[in-house]
Amino acid sequence: MESRAFIKHATTLIKKIENSRNTLLNAVELHTFRENTQKEITNLFKGLHNPTLPTAYRLRDTALRNGFTVGQEMQVRLAQLEHV
């Protein structure tokens, strides 16, 4: 995925995750939201070609902080380049 497209999608997803903390959902809605958001996170990271993008680190941190998962390989890849 091209960097500008990744940044655009990741920024929108970060806002969506952060805003969800202020939203009251019933159990079914919450489950559906978390399942769909996890799929978005996974797919977005699968398309990441430039792991030095600050937005990639923001997405990783936001996802993990809010109970979502980021694949171990991607976490290692990001960690290797985080201080570059």
N, C-alpha and C positions, 0 to 999 in steps of 0.2 A: 504494500500500500504506500502510496506517495506520502511524504511527510506532512504536507499541508492537509491532506484528507485525514490522516491519523490525528493530527492536532485538533482539527475541527470536531471529529467524532469523540475523541477522548475528552475534550473540554465539555461537550454536551453531556457525556456520560458521568463525568465527575460532578457536575451540577445536579444531575438527576439523582445520583446517590446521596449527595449532601442534602438536597431538598427532601428526600424521602424520610429523613430523620424527623422532620416536622409534620409528617403526614400520618394521620391515623388510618390504618387499614385493618379490615377484618382478617382472620386467619387465612382464608382462601386467597384474598387479594394480595396479602403479604407473601404467601408462598409463590404465587404467580409472578409477582414483581421480582422477587429474589431469583427465581429460576430464569426468567427472561434476562434480567440484568447480568447474571452469571454467564449466560450464553454470549451476551454482548461483550463482556470483558474478555472472555476466552477468544472469541473471534477477532476482536480488535488486536489483541496481543499476537495472535497467529499471523496477522498481516503486517506486523511491525518490522520494517527493514532497517530503521535507524534507531538502535537502542540508546543513543546518546541524547535523545530528545527529552528536555525537562518535563514535558507533558507525560511521557511514559512513566517517569518516576512519580509524578503527582497521581496518575491513575493507579499505579501499583499501591502507593501508600494509602490512598483513599479507599481502594477496594479492600485491602487487608484490614484497615482500621474499622471498617464497617462489616466485617465478617464474611467477605467474599474470598475466593481463592484465586491465586495467580500461580500458574504452573511452576514447578520447581526449576525446570530448565530456564524459563524466562526470568525467574528471580535471580538465578546465578548469572545469567547473561547481563541483566541490568546491574547487578552488584559489581561485576568486573569492570564496567565502564562508568560507574557512578561518579568517580572522582577524576574523570578525564577532563 
